[in-house]
Amino acid sequence: MKLLTEKQNDNRNFILNCEKIIQNRINLWNSTDIYITRIDNWFDGKWMNYAGTELHAISSWNFQDILTIPPFHPNRVELSEFYQKTSEQYVKKENQNVLHIIQESKDNLKRYISDFSTDGLFIWYSGNSKTNDRGTLMLYLIKESETKTFYITLTGKKNWNVSQTKGVLRKEIQSIIEESTIGNTVYN
C-alpha cells in the first residue's frame, strides 16, 4: 500500500519519487509512528523548523533539538493520516492528536513534536504538483531525544528530480530516486 494519496492535480512521478524517499527513510529509521500530512499547495523551505511568531512581527525558527509542529493553517491541510508499527507492519489508525489546529501563532511555539511521538516520522508533502510543476516533501524524525529534519523540492523541469534540499544532501536523495524499487515494508 502506498502512503501518499494521489489526486487529479498531482503529477504521478512526483508522488512516486516521494514514496521512494519516504520508504528509504522508513527502512533507515524504523520509526514506530508515521504521521502523513498533505498540504494543499507547494510550500517553500522556510517552513522547515518554523515554529510560529512570538510577537506579531517576530518569527521563530527551531534550530535546537526541541521541534514543534509546523504551523500550517488547518484549511491548507487536505489529508492527515497516522500509521503505527505493530510487529513488522504499519497499520493505519485513527489519529487521536490532530497536528494542525486553529490557534494563535505564539501557542504553536509549545506544540512540541515529542508530545505526539518519541519515535516518529512526520511527513508533509504538497498537492497540486501537476499545475505548479514542482512539489515539496518535508520530513521530521524524532527518536527519543534525537531529531532530524529535511526539506526537498522536486521539479517537473528536471523530470521530477531534486532541485532543492535543506538538511540533507541532494546527491543522497537523488540516488534514492534513481533506485528502481520502493522496498519491502508492509502496510495495511
Buried (B, 14 or more C-beta within 10 A) or exposed (E): EEBBBBBEEBBEBBBBBBBBBBBBBBEEBEBBBBBBBBBBBBBEBEBBBBBBBEEEEEEBEBEEEEBBBBBBEEEBBBBBBBBBBEEEEBEBEEBEEEBBBEEEBBEBBEBBBBEBBEBBBBBBBBBBBBEBBBBBBBBBBBBEEEBBBBBBBBBBEEEBBBBBBBBBEEEEBBEBBEEEEBEEBEEE
